Amino acid sequence: MSRRALISVFDKTGIVEFTKELIKNGYEIISTSGTAKLLKENNILFRMAEGALSETDNQVLLKQFEEAEKNHSSGSSSEDYIERIKHLASAYGVEKI
């Protein structure tokens, strides 16, 4: 079984270098839409996650998450986002590290 990494980040600082290191270490890259754009621009091979969060989904969830953080509560929006990412990871056989 190959090792897989699901890449889905808001702050993309350093993600290109990080992803290249994952590939060097034998990982297959699976990406959500917003991160996929950057990977493609940098000629990094990846598989697009079906059912991935769209950039609009990411923006809406991020705003909800930021609001929840401002109010010092975990909020269901951040929990929903995390659950959606966990579901994608599970669907692609990505192990938690």
Legacy VTK file of the C-alpha trace (Angstrom):
# vtk DataFile Version 3.0
C-alpha trace
ASCII
DATASET POLYDATA
POINTS 97 float
0.000 0.000 0.000
1.371 3.387 -0.953
1.573 6.198 1.548
-0.700 9.140 0.888
-0.805 12.713 2.106
-3.908 14.889 1.880
-2.825 18.499 1.427
-5.409 21.129 2.339
-4.092 24.361 3.796
-5.199 27.962 4.093
-1.759 29.493 4.660
0.250 28.088 1.773
3.604 29.444 2.971
6.208 26.716 2.479
3.701 24.138 1.221
5.469 23.662 -2.138
8.756 22.717 -0.459
6.947 20.549 2.105
5.031 18.708 -0.622
8.211 18.102 -2.628
9.773 16.509 0.465
6.729 14.281 0.918
7.063 13.120 -2.699
10.803 12.440 -2.227
9.826 10.255 0.732
7.413 8.191 -1.338
4.074 9.868 -0.625
1.279 10.136 -3.162
-0.209 13.635 -2.930
-3.951 14.238 -2.799
-5.054 17.858 -2.762
-8.141 19.948 -2.265
-8.984 22.598 -4.861
-7.365 25.734 -3.434
-4.068 24.031 -2.674
-4.190 22.137 -5.990
-3.924 25.409 -7.890
-0.597 26.224 -6.227
0.724 22.682 -6.688
-0.193 22.759 -10.378
1.526 26.146 -10.834
4.685 24.544 -9.402
4.498 21.405 -11.590
3.856 19.091 -8.639
1.998 15.886 -9.459
-1.072 15.243 -7.319
-4.500 13.674 -7.388
-7.502 15.923 -6.913
-9.686 14.852 -4.006
-13.189 14.126 -5.260
-15.706 15.889 -3.088
-13.007 18.329 -2.014
-13.984 21.558 -0.411
-14.261 24.280 -3.009
-12.474 27.581 -2.554
-15.850 29.150 -1.704
-16.495 26.443 0.917
-13.052 27.107 2.366
-13.664 30.867 2.546
-17.074 30.477 4.213
-15.776 27.934 6.721
-12.717 30.072 7.449
-14.908 33.100 8.223
-17.059 30.968 10.532
-13.956 29.552 12.184
-12.494 33.029 12.714
-15.782 34.220 14.234
-15.829 31.234 16.579
-12.236 31.981 17.619
-13.082 35.649 18.259
-15.878 34.510 20.538
-13.515 32.055 22.282
-15.685 29.084 21.446
-14.834 26.051 19.386
-18.019 26.507 17.366
-19.570 23.874 15.176
-18.145 25.503 12.030
-14.554 24.585 12.885
-15.680 21.104 13.964
-17.605 20.705 10.681
-14.526 21.705 8.683
-12.330 19.248 10.564
-14.889 16.468 10.080
-15.052 17.136 6.333
-11.257 16.959 6.066
-11.206 13.742 8.133
-13.840 12.254 5.841
-11.762 13.099 2.737
-8.644 11.638 4.329
-10.465 8.437 5.237
-11.967 8.112 1.760
-8.469 8.223 0.256
-6.815 5.952 2.806
-4.683 8.740 4.270
-3.253 7.702 7.613
-3.220 10.159 10.493
0.321 11.057 11.566
LINES 1 98
97 0 1 2 3 4 5 6 7 8 9 10 11 12 13 14 15 16 17 18 19 20 21 22 23 24 25 26 27 28 29 30 31 32 33 34 35 36 37 38 39 40 41 42 43 44 45 46 47 48 49 50 51 52 53 54 55 56 57 58 59 60 61 62 63 64 65 66 67 68 69 70 71 72 73 74 75 76 77 78 79 80 81 82 83 84 85 86 87 88 89 90 91 92 93 94 95 96
